[in-house]
Amino acid sequence: MINKTYLFLIFFCLIACKSSIKSPTLASDTNKIITKILDDKQLFKDLVPKPDTIFIIKTKLVNESWPVKTDKFNLSYINSDKKNEDMINLSPTSFNDNRIRVDFGKIIIQNDTAKVSFGLYEFQKFMIYDYKLAYKLSHWSIYSKTKRTH
């Protein structure tokens, strides 16, 4: 009975140690992925006025460890003006806001691949981007991207 208890405690400690190591790695990967996407040449070409700051809408996905700057942009985090995060804001107020705003909807990181979907508000335009990234040779690379306009 005592041996089983010790085995259980050792097993539990190993799981706890592994999960505490994984969390900072996941946060680091998220930062690298977000920075890679926002510095993408095609995304930069799509932005008509070339802003110096992009505003990221705070959602459940966004946390305090996200980057504040990329190579091309300063990043500022703003509160959502929507009551429900899962809805797209099509109110007149949102269309008259001239800030470039990014609303991350999905970030899935599995082993050496990542999928990211986000909405980009640019004055009176709304575009949805879907990115797929791969982790190779110690850095994240974009291997697929799709842009949809609404």
N, C-alpha and C positions, 0 to 999 in steps of 0.2 A: 504494500500500500504506500509506504513511504517512497519507494523508488518511482512509482507512478506519479506521485506528487512532485518530486524533483524533476522528472522528465517534463511534466506539464509546465512547471515554472521556467525551466530552461527554454522550452519551446515558446512560451509566451514572451520571454525576454528577447529572444531572437526576432520574433515578429515585431515587437515594439522598436527594437534598434533599427531594423530594416525600414520601417515606416518613417522614422525620424530622419533617416538619411535621404529618403526619396523626396521628401517635401521641399527642401532647398533646391534640389536638382530640378524639380518640376517648376519652381518659381523662376529659376535661372533660364530654363528652356523657354518658358512663356515670355520672358523679357526679350530673349534673342529672337524668338519668332515674331513678336510684335514689331520689334525694331526692323527686322528684315523685310516685313511686309510694308511698313510705312515708308521705307526707303526704296521701295521697288520703282524702277524707272517708268514702267507703264502707268502706275498709279500717279506718279508725279506728272506725267504727260496729260493725264485725264483732268487734272485740276487746272481750271482756266485761270483764275487769278492765282499766282504762285504765292501761297501764304507763308509766313514765317512761323505761324503757330497753328497746330491742329488741335481741336477740342475733342476730347474723348468723353463720351457720356458715361457716367458712372452707372454700372449695373452690378449684378451679382458676380459677374466674372472679373470685374476690375477690382484690384486691391492696391494697397499702399506700396507694394514692392514693384509696381509697373514702372517703366522708364519715364523720365521727365524730358528727355531729349533724344533725338536720333541724329544722324548725320545731316539730314535736310531740314528737320523741323524741331521746334520746341513743342512740347506736349503739355496741355493744360486739361485738367479733369473738371467736368461740370456736372451738376446734378441734372437728372432727367426731368423734363417738364411733363412727362406722361404719367398717368395714374397707374397704368399697367405696362410693365416693361416688355411684355410680349407683343404689344401692338405698335404699329408704325404711326408716328405722329404726323398727320396730314392737316393739322390746323393752320389757319392763316398766319398765326404767329410764327410757326416753324418755317414757313415759306419766306417770311420777311427777315429772317435771321441770316445775316451775311457771313457768319462764321462757318468755317469748314468743320463739320462735326462727324465723328465716327462713332457708330453704335455697334459694339461687338455682340453678336448673337450666339456664336458657337465657337468654342475652341476645344478640340479633341486631340490629345497627345497620347499616342500609343507606341511604345518602344521607339522606333526610329522614323516614325511618320507623324504628321500633324495635319489636321484639317481646321481651317479657320473661315468663318463666314461673318461678314459685317456689312452694315449699311453705311453709306457715305452721303451726308446731306451737304449739298453745295448750293446755297441760296435757294433757287426754286427747282433744283434737280435732286432726285434721289436715286442712287445706284446701289446695287447689291454686288458684293465681290465674294467669290469663293476661291480660297487658296488651298493648295495641297503642297506640303513641304516634306523634304526628306533630310534626315540627319546623316551626313557622310563626311568623312575626313575631319571630324571634330567641329563641324559647323552646319547650320541649317541652310538648305537651298530650296528655292521655289522650283517645283517641277510642273505645276499646273495652276492656271488661274482662269477664272470665268467672270465676266462682267455682265450684269443684267441691269437694264434701265427700267424705271417705272414712271 
